[in-house]
Amino acid sequence: MNMIVAVDNSWAIGNKGELLIRIPGDHKFFREETTGKVVVLGRKTLETFPQGLPLKNRTNIILSANPDFKVKDAVVAHSLEELLEELKKYRSEDIYIVGGDSVYRQMLPYCDVAHVTKIDHNYCADAYFPDLDKMEGWMVTADSEEQTYFDITYRFLKYERRRP
């Protein structure tokens, strides 16, 4: 399974329910990676999408503890166990965990690849992704050229877990 995330220098991913910054090159990369695939996200992340609707041209699976939560054109799992059972229907390499922070933390043990857009900046934030640089077993296996968006530089990193 994959994770895909944009983080700042402190591994921050959001503040007050919003992304830290919207970088067109990062959104393009996200679209290219996830179109035609399965995306897994929490209810709050879904609410940040345009009109709060599931992403087009993908299988959207929403994790929400609310048993009454329903979403048109998406599958809703109400527990981690239910989510893991649902994910058995798909090829692991076609599954992308897309946020937010609690979903990333719950799903990290099941993922072996993380596509990280690393933004060279420190933002005010209240949501974070686990720092893979400090976690045993994770290593950078691909690193892009530095990209620039106005005065912000960023790069696309691919982390892979080396299981013992």
Salt bridges, closest charged atoms under 4 A:
GLU18 OE1 - ARG22 NH2 3.36
GLU32 OE2 - LYS28 NZ 2.99
GLU33 OE1 - HIS115 NE2 3.67
GLU47 OE2 - ARG43 NH1 2.78
ASP73 OD2 - LYS72 NZ 3.39
GLU85 OE1 - LYS88 NZ 3.00
GLU86 OE1 - LYS89 NZ 2.93
GLU93 OE2 - ARG91 NH2 3.30
ASP94 OD2 - ARG91 NE 3.01
ASP112 OD1 - ARG161 NE 3.40
ASP112 OD1 - ARG163 NE 2.76
ASP131 OD2 - LYS134 NZ 3.93
ASP133 OD2 - LYS118 NZ 3.87
ASP143 OD1 - ARG155 NE 2.65
